[in-house]
Amino acid sequence: MECLRCLPRLLPRAAQSRRALRTAAARLSPAACGGRATRLLGSQKAPSAPHASGDGHRFRTSDASQATLASVAQVFAVTKFDKEGNVTSFERKKTELYHELALQARDLRFQHVMSITTRNNRIIMRMEYLKAVITPECLLILDYRNLNLEQWLFRELPSQLAGEGQLVTYPLPFEFRAIEALLQYWINTLQGKLNILQPLILETLDALVDPKHSSVDRSKLHVLLQNGKSLSELETDIKIFKESILELLDEEEMLEELCLTKWSDPQVFEKSSTGIDHAEEMELLLENYYRLAEDLSNEARELRVLIDDSQSIIFINLDSHRNVMMRLNLQLTMGTFSLSLFGLMGVAFGMNLESSLEEDHRVFWLVTGIMFMGSGLIWRRLLSFLGRQLETPLPPVMASLPKKTLLADRRMEVKNSLRPEGLGASRTVLASR
C-alpha cells in the first residue's frame, strides 16, 4: 500500500529524467559539437592507419606462405584414360589435382597399402604402387614413373576400357570396366609371383628331401629360406587384398557409392531401378575377384604346407644322422673304457718293481693276450647291452582274436539249435544226458 501511495510522486521524476537525457544527447550531436566532433573522429581514425598496415602485412604474409606451400606441393604424373581408350599424360600439383577432382588432400595421400574408397562421386584405389582415381568419364593413373607398368598401361588397359578386351563388364558403365581392369591386373600380378615361386620351391624341396643325399646342402637351405620369405610376403599381399574386397562386400552403402554413373545420370538410375541393379552387379564383380584371391591363397597355403612337411623330414634326417654319430661316439667310449680297464695290468707290470715274471719271455705275450681278450669281451658285452636298450620293443599281440572266434562259434551253435534239425538234435542230446 505504501508503494502505491509513492507511485504518483515517482512518475513526474522519471519524466524529468527522460527530458534531461534528451537534452544531453542534443548537445553531443555532431552538428552542435562542430570542430570538436571532427577532432574526435580524426583522433579515432589516426590509430587506424597502423592497424590497416598490419592487416595488409598479415595478408601479404599469408599469401606468401600459400605461394610457398604451393611451390613445394607434390607433383603427380597423371595418365588419363577416357571411355574410348584415348590416353593423355600430364603433370599436376597435388593441390590443383584435388581441387579439380573435388577431393580432399588426404584422399590423395594413399597412406594404405591396399584401399578402395569413394568421395564426391569419385573412386580412389590403391594397390601398393598402383594409384588410381576413377570418375564416371575417365580413369586417372598417378605416378607410374620408375615402374614396370608401361606395357600394361599403354597396350592392354586402353583396349580393355574401350570394350575390346576380355572384360565381362563391357555392357555396364565405365566405372565397372575400370574397376575390373585394375582388379584383373592385380590378380594377374599376384598369380605371376606365385608362378615364379612355385617351381623354385618344388625344385629346392626335391633336392633337399632326396634320399640319395645323406647330408643336407646348406646352399639349398638358404635358397629355401629366401623363397619362404617371399612366399610369406605374397600370402600377406593376398590376405590384404581379400580383406579389402571383403570390407566392400560387407557394406551395402559402399557398393551403392561405387556405382558412379547411377547417381550422376538419371537415365542410368532409372534403368538400374527397373532392370539390372548396378549394386548387385558390383557385388558379383567383387565376389568373383574375391574367389580368385581365395584360390591363390589356397595354392600359397599348399606350398606352405609342403615347406613345413619337408622341413619336418629334413629335421628327422638330421636327427637320425645325429643319433648315428652319438651312437658311434658311445661305442668308441665303451671301447676306450674296456682298454683302460685291462690296461691296468700293463701299468702294474710297468712299475719299477722286480719280480720273477719279467725274466720269462712268454709272460709278456700272455699278459698282452689277456688284456686284449678281456677288453674285447667287455666291449662286446657293453655293445650288446647298448643294443638291448636302444632296440624298439614290439607291440603286444592282441589276444582278442581267439575270443572273437569263440564267440562266432558260439553264435553258430545257437543258430543251429534254433533250426528244426538243431532242435531235434538238441533234444536227442538232452535225452541221452
C-alpha positions as CSV (number, residue, x, y, z in Angstrom):
1,M,0.0,0.0,0.0
2,E,2.9,2.4,0.7
3,C,4.4,1.6,-2.7
4,L,1.1,2.5,-4.4
5,R,1.0,5.8,-2.5
6,C,4.5,6.7,-3.6
7,L,3.9,5.9,-7.3
8,P,2.2,9.3,-8.3
9,R,5.3,11.1,-6.9
10,L,7.8,8.9,-8.8
11,L,6.2,9.3,-12.3
12,P,7.0,13.0,-12.6
13,R,10.5,12.5,-11.6
14,A,11.0,9.8,-14.3
15,A,9.6,12.1,-16.9
16,Q,12.1,14.8,-15.9
17,S,15.0,12.4,-16.1
18,R,14.0,11.4,-19.6
19,R,13.9,15.1,-20.7
20,A,17.4,15.6,-19.3
21,L,18.8,12.7,-21.3
22,R,17.3,14.0,-24.5
23,T,18.9,17.5,-23.9
24,A,22.3,15.9,-23.2
25,A,22.1,13.9,-26.5
26,A,21.3,17.0,-28.5
27,R,24.3,18.8,-27.0
28,L,26.6,15.9,-28.0
29,S,25.4,15.7,-31.7
30,P,28.0,16.3,-34.5
31,A,26.2,19.5,-35.6
32,A,26.3,21.0,-32.1
33,C,29.9,19.9,-31.5
34,G,31.3,21.2,-34.8
35,G,35.0,21.1,-35.0
36,R,35.2,19.2,-31.7
37,A,33.5,16.2,-33.2
38,T,35.7,16.4,-36.2
39,R,38.7,16.4,-33.9
40,L,37.4,13.3,-32.1
41,L,36.8,11.4,-35.3
42,G,40.2,12.3,-36.5
43,S,41.7,11.2,-33.3
44,Q,39.9,7.9,-33.6
45,K,40.9,7.4,-37.2
46,A,44.5,8.2,-36.6
47,P,45.4,5.0,-34.9
48,S,43.6,3.0,-37.6
49,A,46.4,3.5,-40.1
50,P,48.9,1.2,-38.4
51,H,46.2,-1.4,-37.9
52,A,45.4,-1.3,-41.6
53,S,49.0,-1.6,-42.5
54,G,49.3,-4.5,-40.0
55,D,46.4,-6.3,-41.7
56,G,47.9,-5.7,-45.1
57,H,51.2,-7.1,-43.9
58,R,49.4,-10.1,-42.4
59,F,47.5,-10.8,-45.7
60,R,50.7,-10.5,-47.7
61,T,52.4,-12.9,-45.3
62,S,49.6,-15.5,-45.6
63,D,49.6,-15.1,-49.4
64,A,53.4,-15.6,-49.4
65,S,53.1,-18.7,-47.2
66,Q,50.4,-20.1,-49.5
67,A,52.6,-19.5,-52.5
68,T,55.5,-21.2,-50.7
69,L,53.4,-24.3,-49.9
70,A,52.1,-24.4,-53.4
71,S,55.6,-24.3,-54.7
72,V,56.7,-27.3,-52.6
73,A,53.5,-29.3,-53.2
74,Q,53.8,-32.8,-54.6
75,V,53.6,-33.1,-58.4
76,F,51.8,-36.1,-59.8
77,A,52.5,-37.6,-63.2
78,V,48.9,-38.3,-64.4
79,T,47.9,-40.6,-67.2
80,K,44.2,-40.1,-68.2
81,F,42.1,-42.8,-70.0
82,D,38.7,-41.9,-71.3
83,K,35.8,-44.2,-72.3
84,E,37.1,-44.6,-75.9
85,G,40.6,-45.7,-74.7
86,N,42.3,-42.4,-75.6
87,V,45.4,-41.7,-73.5
88,T,46.8,-38.3,-72.4
89,S,49.6,-37.7,-70.0
90,F,50.3,-34.5,-68.0
91,E,51.6,-33.3,-64.6
92,R,49.6,-31.7,-61.9
93,K,50.4,-30.4,-58.4
94,K,48.6,-32.1,-55.6
95,T,46.7,-29.0,-54.6
96,E,45.5,-28.4,-58.2
97,L,44.5,-32.0,-58.7
98,Y,42.3,-32.5,-55.7
99,H,40.6,-29.2,-56.4
100,E,39.8,-30.3,-59.9
101,L,38.5,-33.6,-58.7
102,A,36.6,-32.1,-55.8
103,L,38.5,-34.3,-53.3
104,Q,40.4,-33.6,-50.1
105,A,44.1,-33.5,-49.6
106,R,44.0,-36.7,-47.5
107,D,42.3,-38.6,-50.4
108,L,45.5,-38.3,-52.5
109,R,47.8,-39.3,-49.6
110,F,47.4,-43.0,-50.4
111,Q,48.5,-44.0,-46.9
112,H,47.2,-47.6,-47.0
113,V,48.8,-50.4,-48.9
114,M,45.5,-51.6,-50.3
115,S,42.4,-49.5,-50.2
116,I,39.2,-48.7,-52.2
117,T,37.3,-45.7,-51.1
118,T,34.8,-43.2,-52.5
119,R,34.2,-39.4,-52.1
120,N,32.1,-37.0,-54.1
121,N,31.2,-39.5,-56.8
122,R,34.9,-40.5,-57.2
123,I,36.6,-43.8,-56.5
124,I,40.1,-43.7,-55.1
125,M,42.0,-47.0,-55.4
126,R,45.5,-48.0,-54.3
127,M,47.1,-51.4,-54.7
128,E,50.6,-50.9,-53.4
129,Y,52.4,-48.9,-56.1
130,L,49.3,-48.6,-58.3
131,K,47.3,-45.4,-57.5
132,A,44.2,-44.6,-59.4
133,V,41.2,-42.2,-59.3
134,I,38.0,-43.3,-61.2
135,T,35.3,-40.8,-62.3
136,P,32.2,-41.5,-64.4
137,E,34.1,-40.2,-67.5
138,C,37.7,-41.2,-67.1
139,L,40.4,-43.2,-65.2
140,L,43.5,-41.4,-63.8
141,I,46.6,-43.3,-63.0
142,L,49.0,-41.4,-60.8
143,D,52.8,-41.7,-60.5
144,Y,53.6,-44.7,-62.6
145,R,57.2,-43.5,-63.2
146,N,60.1,-45.9,-62.5
147,L,57.7,-48.8,-62.5
148,N,57.2,-51.7,-65.0
149,L,53.7,-50.6,-65.9
150,E,54.2,-49.2,-69.4
151,Q,53.3,-52.3,-71.2
152,W,50.0,-52.8,-69.3
153,L,49.1,-49.1,-69.3
154,F,49.6,-48.3,-72.9
155,R,48.9,-51.6,-74.6
156,E,46.3,-53.6,-72.6
157,L,44.4,-51.0,-70.5
158,P,43.1,-48.7,-73.3
159,S,41.6,-51.6,-75.2
160,Q,40.0,-53.0,-72.1
161,L,38.4,-49.7,-71.2
162,A,37.2,-49.3,-74.8
163,G,35.5,-52.7,-74.7
164,E,37.9,-54.6,-76.9
165,G,39.4,-56.8,-74.1
166,Q,38.1,-59.8,-72.2
167,L,36.2,-57.9,-69.5
168,V,32.8,-59.2,-68.6
169,T,31.5,-55.7,-67.6
170,Y,31.6,-54.2,-71.0
171,P,27.8,-53.6,-71.2
172,L,27.9,-51.8,-67.8
173,P,29.0,-48.2,-67.2
174,F,32.6,-47.1,-67.4
175,E,33.5,-47.4,-63.7
176,F,32.8,-51.2,-63.8
177,R,35.3,-51.6,-66.6
178,A,37.9,-49.5,-64.8
179,I,37.5,-51.4,-61.5
180,E,37.6,-54.8,-63.3
181,A,40.7,-53.8,-65.2
182,L,42.5,-52.8,-62.1
183,L,41.5,-55.8,-60.1
184,Q,42.4,-58.1,-63.0
185,Y,45.8,-56.6,-63.3
186,W,46.5,-57.0,-59.6
187,I,45.2,-60.6,-59.6
188,N,47.5,-61.4,-62.6
189,T,50.4,-59.8,-60.7
190,L,49.9,-62.0,-57.7
191,Q,49.4,-65.0,-59.9
192,G,52.7,-64.2,-61.7
193,K,54.6,-64.0,-58.4
194,L,53.1,-67.4,-57.3
195,N,54.0,-68.9,-60.7
196,I,57.6,-67.8,-60.2
197,L,57.9,-69.1,-56.7
198,Q,56.2,-72.4,-57.1
199,P,58.7,-74.2,-59.4
200,L,61.7,-72.8,-57.4
201,I,60.2,-74.1,-54.1
202,L,59.3,-77.5,-55.5
203,E,62.8,-77.9,-57.1
204,T,64.5,-77.0,-53.8
205,L,62.3,-79.3,-51.8
206,D,63.0,-82.2,-54.2
207,A,66.8,-81.7,-53.8
208,L,66.6,-81.5,-50.0
209,V,64.3,-84.5,-49.5
210,D,66.1,-86.7,-51.9
211,P,67.1,-89.9,-50.0
212,K,70.2,-90.4,-52.2
213,H,71.9,-87.5,-50.4
214,S,73.0,-88.4,-46.9
215,S,73.8,-84.8,-45.9
216,V,71.8,-81.5,-46.4
217,D,73.1,-78.9,-48.7
218,R,73.3,-75.6,-46.8
219,S,73.0,-73.5,-50.0
220,K,69.7,-75.2,-50.8
221,L,68.5,-74.4,-47.3
222,H,69.5,-70.8,-47.8
223,V,67.5,-70.7,-51.1
224,L,64.5,-72.3,-49.4
225,L,64.6,-69.7,-46.6
226,Q,64.6,-66.9,-49.1
227,N,61.7,-68.4,-51.1
228,G,59.8,-69.0,-47.8
229,K,60.1,-65.3,-47.0
230,S,58.9,-64.3,-50.5
231,L,56.0,-66.7,-50.1
232,S,55.1,-65.1,-46.7
233,E,55.1,-61.7,-48.3
234,L,52.9,-63.0,-51.1
235,E,50.5,-64.5,-48.6
236,T,50.3,-61.1,-46.8
237,D,49.5,-59.3,-50.1
238,I,46.8,-61.8,-50.9
239,K,45.3,-61.5,-47.4
240,I,45.2,-57.7,-47.6
241,F,43.6,-57.9,-51.0
242,K,40.9,-60.3,-49.7
243,E,40.2,-58.2,-46.6
244,S,39.8,-55.0,-48.7
245,I,37.3,-56.7,-51.0
246,L,35.5,-58.3,-48.1
247,E,35.1,-54.9,-46.4
248,L,33.4,-53.6,-49.5
249,L,31.1,-56.7,-49.7
250,D,30.0,-56.2,-46.1
251,E,28.8,-52.6,-46.7
252,E,25.8,-52.2,-48.9
253,E,26.2,-48.4,-48.9
254,M,29.7,-48.7,-50.2
255,L,28.5,-50.9,-53.0
256,E,25.9,-48.3,-53.9
257,E,28.6,-45.5,-53.9
258,L,30.8,-47.5,-56.2
259,C,28.2,-47.2,-58.9
260,L,29.1,-43.6,-60.0
261,T,27.1,-43.3,-63.2
262,K,23.9,-44.5,-61.4
263,W,24.0,-41.3,-59.3
264,S,25.2,-38.9,-62.0
265,D,22.9,-39.9,-64.9
266,P,19.1,-40.0,-64.3
267,Q,18.5,-42.4,-67.2
268,V,21.0,-44.9,-65.8
269,F,19.4,-44.6,-62.4
270,E,16.0,-45.4,-63.9
271,K,17.4,-48.5,-65.7
272,S,19.2,-49.6,-62.5
273,S,15.9,-49.2,-60.6
274,T,13.7,-51.1,-63.1
275,G,16.1,-53.5,-64.8
276,I,19.7,-54.5,-63.9
277,D,20.7,-53.4,-60.4
278,H,24.1,-51.9,-60.6
279,A,24.8,-52.6,-56.9
280,E,24.2,-56.3,-57.4
281,E,26.4,-56.3,-60.5
282,M,29.2,-54.6,-58.5
283,E,28.8,-57.2,-55.7
284,L,29.0,-60.0,-58.2
285,L,32.2,-58.5,-59.7
286,L,33.9,-58.1,-56.3
287,E,32.8,-61.6,-55.3
288,N,34.4,-63.0,-58.4
289,Y,37.7,-61.5,-57.7
290,Y,37.5,-62.4,-54.0
291,R,37.0,-66.0,-55.2
292,L,40.1,-65.8,-57.4
293,A,42.1,-64.3,-54.5
294,E,40.9,-67.2,-52.3
295,D,42.2,-69.7,-54.9
296,L,45.6,-68.0,-54.9
297,S,45.5,-68.1,-51.1
298,N,44.8,-71.9,-51.2
299,E,47.7,-72.5,-53.6
300,A,50.1,-70.5,-51.5
301,R,48.9,-72.4,-48.4
302,E,49.6,-75.7,-50.1
303,L,53.1,-74.5,-50.8
304,R,53.5,-73.5,-47.2
305,V,52.3,-77.0,-46.1
306,L,54.8,-78.6,-48.4
307,I,57.6,-76.5,-47.0
308,D,56.6,-77.3,-43.4
309,D,56.4,-81.1,-44.2
310,S,59.7,-81.0,-46.0
311,Q,61.3,-79.2,-43.1
312,S,60.0,-81.9,-40.7
313,I,61.5,-84.6,-43.0
314,I,64.8,-82.7,-43.1
315,F,64.8,-82.4,-39.3
316,I,64.1,-86.1,-38.9
317,N,67.0,-87.0,-41.2
318,L,69.3,-84.6,-39.3
319,D,68.1,-86.2,-36.0
320,S,68.9,-89.7,-37.4
321,H,72.4,-88.6,-38.5
322,R,73.0,-87.1,-35.1
323,N,71.8,-90.3,-33.4
324,V,74.2,-92.3,-35.5
325,M,77.1,-90.1,-34.6
326,M,76.1,-90.2,-30.9
327,R,75.9,-94.0,-31.0
328,L,79.3,-94.2,-32.7
329,N,80.7,-91.9,-30.0
330,L,79.2,-94.1,-27.3
331,Q,80.7,-97.2,-28.8
332,L,84.1,-95.7,-29.0
333,T,83.8,-94.5,-25.4
334,M,83.0,-98.1,-24.4
335,G,86.0,-99.4,-26.2
336,T,88.2,-96.9,-24.6
337,F,86.8,-97.9,-21.2
338,S,87.5,-101.6,-21.9
339,L,91.1,-100.9,-22.9
340,S,91.7,-98.7,-20.0
341,L,90.3,-101.3,-17.6
342,F,92.6,-104.0,-18.7
343,G,95.4,-101.6,-19.3
344,L,95.9,-101.6,-15.6
345,M,97.8,-104.9,-15.9
346,G,100.3,-103.3,-18.2
347,V,100.6,-100.4,-15.7
348,A,101.2,-102.8,-12.9
349,F,104.0,-104.6,-14.9
350,G,105.5,-101.3,-16.0
351,M,106.2,-100.2,-12.4
352,N,109.8,-100.3,-11.2
353,L,109.2,-103.4,-9.1
354,E,111.2,-106.6,-9.5
355,S,109.5,-110.0,-9.7
356,S,110.4,-113.3,-11.2
357,L,107.8,-112.9,-14.0
358,E,109.7,-110.4,-16.1
359,E,112.5,-112.9,-16.6
360,D,110.2,-115.2,-18.6
361,H,109.7,-114.1,-22.2
362,R,106.3,-115.8,-22.6
363,V,104.8,-113.8,-19.8
364,F,104.7,-110.6,-22.0
365,W,102.6,-112.3,-24.7
366,L,100.4,-113.9,-22.1
367,V,99.6,-110.6,-20.3
368,T,99.1,-108.9,-23.6
369,G,96.7,-111.5,-24.9
370,I,94.8,-111.4,-21.6
371,M,94.5,-107.6,-21.9
372,F,93.1,-107.7,-25.5
373,M,90.8,-110.6,-24.9
374,G,89.4,-109.1,-21.7
375,S,88.9,-105.7,-23.3
376,G,87.2,-107.3,-26.3
377,L,84.9,-109.4,-24.1
378,I,83.9,-106.4,-22.0
379,W,83.4,-104.2,-25.1
380,R,81.2,-106.9,-26.6
381,R,79.1,-107.1,-23.5
382,L,78.7,-103.4,-23.4
383,L,77.6,-103.3,-27.0
384,S,75.0,-106.0,-26.5
385,F,73.7,-104.1,-23.5
386,L,73.5,-100.9,-25.6
387,G,71.7,-102.7,-28.4
388,R,69.1,-104.1,-26.0
389,Q,68.5,-100.7,-24.6
390,L,68.2,-99.0,-28.0
391,E,66.0,-101.5,-29.8
392,T,62.3,-100.6,-30.1
393,P,60.0,-103.0,-28.3
394,L,57.5,-104.9,-30.4
395,P,53.8,-104.0,-29.8
396,P,52.0,-106.5,-27.7
397,V,50.0,-109.1,-29.5
398,M,46.3,-108.6,-29.2
399,A,44.6,-111.6,-27.7
400,S,41.1,-110.6,-28.9
401,L,41.1,-112.9,-32.0
402,P,40.6,-116.2,-30.2
403,K,37.8,-114.6,-28.2
404,K,36.1,-113.4,-31.4
405,T,36.4,-116.9,-32.9
406,L,34.9,-118.4,-29.8
407,L,32.0,-116.0,-29.9
408,A,31.5,-116.7,-33.6
409,D,31.4,-120.4,-32.9
410,R,29.0,-119.9,-30.0
411,R,26.7,-117.9,-32.3
412,M,26.8,-120.6,-34.9
413,E,25.8,-123.2,-32.3
414,V,22.9,-121.0,-31.1
415,K,21.7,-120.6,-34.7
416,N,21.9,-124.3,-35.4
417,S,20.0,-125.0,-32.2
418,L,17.1,-122.7,-33.4
419,R,16.6,-124.7,-36.6
420,P,14.2,-127.7,-36.6
421,E,17.0,-130.2,-37.2
422,G,19.0,-128.5,-34.5
423,L,16.1,-128.6,-32.1
424,G,15.8,-132.4,-32.7
425,A,19.5,-132.9,-32.3
426,S,19.5,-130.9,-29.0
427,R,16.5,-133.0,-27.8
428,T,18.3,-136.2,-28.5
429,V,21.4,-134.8,-26.8
430,L,19.3,-133.9,-23.7
431,A,17.6,-137.4,-23.8
432,S,21.0,-139.1,-23.9
433,R,22.1,-136.9,-21.0
